[in-house]
Amino acid sequence: MTATSHTENHFMDTNSIERLSGSHLVLEVGLDVLVEIQGAGKRFKASLVGGEPGRYIIIKPPATRSAAESLLRESLLTLRFLMSRGRICGFQSEVQQVLLKPHRLIFVSYPAYFEILRLRKHDRVHCYQPVTFYVEAHEYRGHILNISTGGCLVTMDPLTGEPPLAEGGEAFLNFRKFDSNETGYVQGRIRNVTQRADQTSMAIEFDELTEDVRASIESYVDAVYDHLAA
């Protein structure tokens, strides 16, 4: 999970890991943290009780006897905690001070960097965005029902005179970007087609997105999640 844990990263999809400067780390008092003592194979749960950004973090180990009592100054730790939207944050830290009285507290160094692991490859949210798309020079019109930076679900009226849509076919989509009135152009591939009496739906996996389209989708996804969390 941490930048120095090469063994763990070898087994992860590196595309789902984001590395950020410690100056962007946001910690809330009361946060539950999983602490791992590097090289000892020991873990314990703790809660975050305070700290000073850029200098140190204070965590409180459980009241019962735990691996925390074996900590020494300069012991290396890996701290992890669960974030919203199926993400895990982790970073490496060093023990600065261990207090046993009057309260059990552990002071650890503030990380220079931290990493965010996305448990889901792409965050997908609902929408209802008109779309025009082309498959083998034939034009189709419908609506995007959900979208992420990885793909979207398109629905349309039942196909009548149009050629049938086939899985694996290449699709070119035009739709209004979420943050402006400009048109976004996306190329993708059809991964699934469902035909029903009242509608046809199609799952499309995007190819490489242009920076402006990616930013527009990410901004929309973040706005939806922020609204749901409010």
C-alpha positions as CSV (number, residue, x, y, z in Angstrom):
1,M,0.0,0.0,0.0
2,T,2.8,2.4,0.8
3,A,5.3,3.6,-1.7
4,T,8.1,1.5,-0.2
5,S,6.0,-1.7,-0.1
6,H,7.1,-3.1,-3.4
7,T,5.9,-6.6,-2.6
8,E,2.3,-5.5,-2.1
9,N,2.2,-3.2,-5.1
10,H,3.4,-6.1,-7.3
11,F,0.0,-7.7,-6.7
12,M,-2.1,-4.6,-7.1
13,D,-3.5,-3.0,-10.2
14,T,-1.2,0.1,-10.3
15,N,-3.8,2.0,-12.4
16,S,-6.0,2.1,-9.3
17,I,-3.4,3.6,-7.0
18,E,-2.9,7.3,-6.7
19,R,0.1,8.8,-4.9
20,L,-0.3,12.3,-3.4
21,S,1.8,14.7,-1.4
22,G,1.3,14.6,2.4
23,S,0.2,18.2,2.2
24,H,-3.1,17.0,0.7
25,L,-3.8,14.5,3.5
26,V,-7.1,15.1,5.3
27,L,-7.5,13.4,8.7
28,E,-10.5,13.6,11.0
29,V,-10.4,13.1,14.8
30,G,-12.1,9.8,15.7
31,L,-11.0,8.1,12.5
32,D,-10.4,4.3,12.8
33,V,-6.9,3.4,11.7
34,L,-5.3,0.0,11.1
35,V,-1.6,0.1,12.2
36,E,0.9,-2.5,11.0
37,I,4.4,-2.7,12.5
38,Q,6.7,-3.2,9.6
39,G,9.0,-6.3,9.9
40,A,7.1,-7.7,12.9
41,G,4.0,-8.9,11.2
42,K,1.9,-7.4,14.0
43,R,-1.2,-5.2,13.6
44,F,-3.6,-3.4,15.9
45,K,-6.5,-1.0,15.6
46,A,-6.2,2.6,16.8
47,S,-8.2,5.8,16.6
48,L,-6.8,9.2,15.5
49,V,-7.0,11.8,18.3
50,G,-5.1,14.7,16.9
51,G,-1.8,16.0,15.4
52,E,-0.2,18.9,13.6
53,P,-0.2,18.8,9.8
54,G,3.3,18.4,8.4
55,R,4.8,17.5,11.8
56,Y,3.1,14.6,13.6
57,I,-0.1,12.5,14.1
58,I,-1.4,11.2,17.4
59,I,-3.2,7.9,17.6
60,K,-4.7,6.1,20.5
61,P,-4.2,2.3,20.7
62,P,-6.8,0.0,22.3
63,A,-7.0,0.0,26.1
64,T,-6.3,-3.7,26.2
65,R,-2.8,-5.1,26.0
66,S,-1.7,-5.0,22.3
67,A,1.2,-5.0,20.0
68,A,1.4,-1.2,20.6
69,E,3.2,-1.8,23.8
70,S,6.2,-3.3,22.0
71,L,6.7,-0.2,19.9
72,L,10.1,1.6,20.1
73,R,11.1,5.0,19.0
74,E,11.8,5.1,15.2
75,S,9.8,1.9,14.6
76,L,8.4,1.9,11.1
77,L,4.6,1.7,10.7
78,T,2.1,1.4,7.9
79,L,-1.2,3.2,8.6
80,R,-4.4,2.5,6.6
81,F,-7.9,3.7,6.9
82,L,-11.1,3.4,4.8
83,M,-12.3,6.4,2.9
84,S,-15.6,7.1,1.1
85,R,-16.4,5.7,-2.3
86,G,-14.6,2.4,-1.7
87,R,-11.1,3.8,-1.3
88,I,-8.3,2.9,1.1
89,C,-5.7,5.5,2.2
90,G,-2.3,4.3,3.4
91,F,1.1,5.7,4.3
92,Q,4.3,4.9,6.0
93,S,5.2,6.6,9.2
94,E,7.8,6.5,12.0
95,V,7.2,6.3,15.8
96,Q,8.3,9.5,17.5
97,Q,7.1,8.9,21.0
98,V,5.0,6.4,23.0
99,L,3.1,7.5,26.1
100,L,1.7,4.9,28.5
101,K,0.6,7.3,31.2
102,P,-1.7,9.0,32.0
103,H,-3.1,7.9,28.7
104,R,-1.8,5.5,26.1
105,L,-0.9,7.6,23.0
106,I,1.4,7.2,20.1
107,F,3.0,10.1,18.3
108,V,4.0,9.2,14.7
109,S,5.6,11.3,11.9
110,Y,3.5,13.0,9.3
111,P,3.9,11.4,5.9
112,A,5.7,13.1,3.0
113,Y,3.4,11.1,0.7
114,F,0.3,8.9,0.9
115,E,-1.4,6.6,-1.5
116,I,-5.1,6.0,-2.3
117,L,-6.2,2.6,-3.5
118,R,-9.5,2.4,-5.3
119,L,-11.2,-0.9,-4.6
120,R,-13.4,-0.2,-7.6
121,K,-11.7,0.5,-10.9
122,H,-14.1,3.3,-11.8
123,D,-16.7,5.2,-9.9
124,R,-20.0,5.1,-11.9
125,V,-23.0,7.4,-11.3
126,H,-26.4,7.8,-12.7
127,C,-27.3,10.5,-15.3
128,Y,-29.7,11.1,-18.1
129,Q,-27.6,12.6,-20.9
130,P,-28.7,12.7,-24.5
131,V,-26.2,11.0,-26.8
132,T,-25.6,10.5,-30.5
133,F,-23.4,7.6,-31.5
134,Y,-22.2,5.9,-34.6
135,V,-21.5,2.2,-35.3
136,E,-20.3,1.2,-38.7
137,A,-21.4,4.6,-40.2
138,H,-25.0,4.2,-38.9
139,E,-26.3,6.9,-36.6
140,Y,-28.2,6.1,-33.4
141,R,-29.7,8.3,-30.7
142,G,-30.4,7.6,-27.1
143,H,-29.5,8.6,-23.5
144,I,-26.6,7.8,-21.2
145,L,-28.0,6.3,-18.0
146,N,-24.8,6.0,-16.0
147,I,-21.2,6.9,-16.7
148,S,-17.7,6.7,-15.4
149,T,-14.2,7.4,-16.9
150,G,-14.2,3.7,-17.9
151,G,-17.5,3.5,-19.8
152,C,-21.2,4.1,-19.8
153,L,-24.6,2.5,-20.2
154,V,-26.7,3.8,-23.1
155,T,-30.4,3.1,-23.6
156,M,-32.5,3.8,-26.7
157,D,-35.9,2.9,-28.3
158,P,-36.1,-0.6,-29.6
159,L,-34.2,-1.1,-32.9
160,T,-36.5,-1.5,-35.8
161,G,-35.1,-0.7,-39.2
162,E,-31.5,-0.1,-38.0
163,P,-28.8,-2.7,-38.2
164,P,-28.5,-4.8,-35.1
165,L,-25.8,-3.8,-32.6
166,A,-23.1,-6.5,-31.9
167,E,-20.8,-7.0,-29.0
168,G,-17.2,-6.0,-29.8
169,G,-18.3,-3.4,-32.3
170,E,-16.6,0.0,-32.3
171,A,-18.7,3.0,-31.3
172,F,-18.2,6.8,-31.6
173,L,-20.2,8.9,-29.1
174,N,-21.1,12.6,-29.1
175,F,-22.6,14.1,-26.0
176,R,-22.6,17.4,-24.2
177,K,-19.9,17.7,-21.6
178,F,-21.2,17.9,-18.0
179,D,-19.4,21.1,-17.1
180,S,-20.1,23.1,-20.3
181,N,-22.2,23.3,-23.4
182,E,-19.3,21.9,-25.5
183,T,-19.6,18.5,-27.2
184,G,-17.4,15.7,-26.0
185,Y,-16.2,13.0,-28.4
186,V,-15.5,9.5,-27.1
187,Q,-14.5,6.3,-28.9
188,G,-15.3,3.0,-27.3
189,R,-16.3,-0.6,-27.8
190,I,-19.6,-2.3,-27.2
191,R,-19.3,-4.9,-24.4
192,N,-22.9,-5.9,-23.9
193,V,-26.3,-5.4,-25.7
194,T,-29.7,-6.1,-24.2
195,Q,-32.8,-6.1,-26.4
196,R,-36.2,-5.8,-24.7
197,A,-39.6,-5.0,-26.0
198,D,-39.6,-1.4,-24.8
199,Q,-35.9,-0.5,-25.2
200,T,-32.4,-1.5,-26.2
201,S,-29.5,-1.0,-23.8
202,M,-25.8,-1.1,-24.5
203,A,-22.7,-1.1,-22.3
204,I,-19.8,0.7,-23.8
205,E,-16.2,0.5,-22.6
206,F,-14.3,3.7,-23.4
207,D,-10.9,3.8,-25.1
208,E,-8.4,6.5,-24.1
209,L,-10.2,9.7,-23.2
210,T,-9.1,13.2,-24.0
211,E,-8.1,15.3,-21.0
212,D,-11.1,17.6,-21.3
213,V,-13.6,14.8,-21.5
214,R,-12.0,12.9,-18.6
215,A,-12.0,16.0,-16.5
216,S,-15.6,16.7,-17.3
217,I,-16.7,13.1,-16.3
218,E,-14.6,13.1,-13.1
219,S,-16.0,16.5,-12.1
220,Y,-19.5,15.3,-12.5
221,V,-18.9,12.0,-10.6
222,D,-17.3,13.9,-7.7
223,A,-20.2,16.4,-7.6
224,V,-22.7,13.6,-7.5
225,Y,-20.9,11.8,-4.6
226,D,-20.5,15.1,-2.7
227,H,-24.2,15.7,-3.0
228,L,-25.0,12.2,-1.8
229,A,-22.6,12.6,1.1
230,A,-24.1,15.9,2.2
